[in-house]
């Protein structure tokens, strides 16, 4: 694999990761509401899901979503439903609308699992990897599947770095905002709205 090819892939990956999308919005929302640690753990969960998508794209499993609209839609709507449920949980957090109940802070394991589910239940990520990784494969070098696994690994590493930086910045912002009880209420509402918007985007491409 050519070094220039890997460099171009890395730059393209960083720009795509920074572009407004479900994952970065999800990490930002978690970091502002629950701190940089929560954001980083969530990011690790998201990137763990990327391991599955990389493997699936490398060995052609993701082609199932391209060939089967039913499979694609089942996963897509399951992902949207999961995000709507997360939105409901956000609205129920302390300071949320109506103060329905004080929901305990999520553990690291819960945040990590949420990140994984958020990623796995978005079939558009699988199709993205299936379309994106082959663009940087060099014919005649290593086996295509091996090259795609390497590229996927690079994507995951840079995603962890980018999401961690976003988590630190968003967490700092959140710590300033959360000093106000009134502001905390609006953070919970805003996080719930963000989850709903992400769910709608996944389900209907809005």
MARPA-604476 format. One record per residue (C-alpha): x, y, z. Coordinates in steps of 0.2 Angstrom, whole numbers, plus 5000, padded with zeros to 4 digits. Layout:
<recs>
XYZ ...
</recs>
This chain:
<recs>
500050005000 500750174995 501150295009 500350434999 498750334997 498750305016 499050495019 497650545008 496450415016 496950475034 496550655029 494950615021 494450515036 494750655048 493750775038 492350655036 492350615055 492350805059 490850835047 489250855056 488450685057 487550565070 489150505078 489950665082 488250745087 488050595099 489750615107 489550805109 487850785117 488450655129 490050755133 489050915137 487750835147 488850705157 490650765155 492150725144 492350555152 490650505147 490950565129 492650475127 491850315134 490350335121 491650365107 492550205112 490850115110 490550195093 492250145087 492049965093 490549965082 491650015068 492749855070 491149765065 490849875050 492649865044 492649675045 490949665036 491549775022 493149685020 492349515018 490749575008 489449555022 488949735020 488349695003 486849615011 486149785015 486449844997 485549684990 484149675003 483049825006 482149725020 483749695030 484249875028 482649945034 482449825048 484149875055 483850065051 482150075060 482749975075 484150105076 482950245075 481850165088 483350145100 483750335098 481950385102 482150275118 483750365122 482850535119 481550485132 482850435144 483650605142 481950695145 481750595161 483450655168 483550775182 483050945176 482150875162 480350925157 479150905171 480550825182 479650655180 481050565189 482850575194 483750455182 485450385190 486950435180 487450295167 488950185171 490450165160 489749995154 488050075149 488850215140 490050095131 488649985126 487550135120 488950185109 489150005101 487249995098 487150165091 488450125078 487849945074 486049995072 486450125058 486650025042 487150175033 488850165041 489049985034 488650055016 489850205019 491250085023 490849975008 490950124997 492350225005 493650095009 493850014991 494250194985 495950184993 496450004989 497949974978 497749844965 499249714965 499749744983 499049654998 497449554996 495949674995 495249615011 496849645021 497049815014 495249855019 495549795036 497149905038 496150055031 494750025043 496050015057 496750185053 494950255052 494550185069 496150255077 495850435070 494050425075 494550385093 495750535092 494450655085 493050605096 494150615111 494650795107 492850835104 492350755120 493650865130 493051025122 491250985124 491450925142 492351085146 490851185139 489651075148 490551105165 490251285163 488451275158 488051135171 488451255185 486651325183 485251215188 484151295175 485451275161 485551085166 483751075163 483951135145 485451025142 484350875146 483050935134 484250985120 485150805122 483450725120 483050835104 484750795097 484350605099 482650625091 483450715076 484850585074 483450455074 482450545061 483950565050 484450375051 482650325048 482150455035 483750535029 483150705035 
</recs>
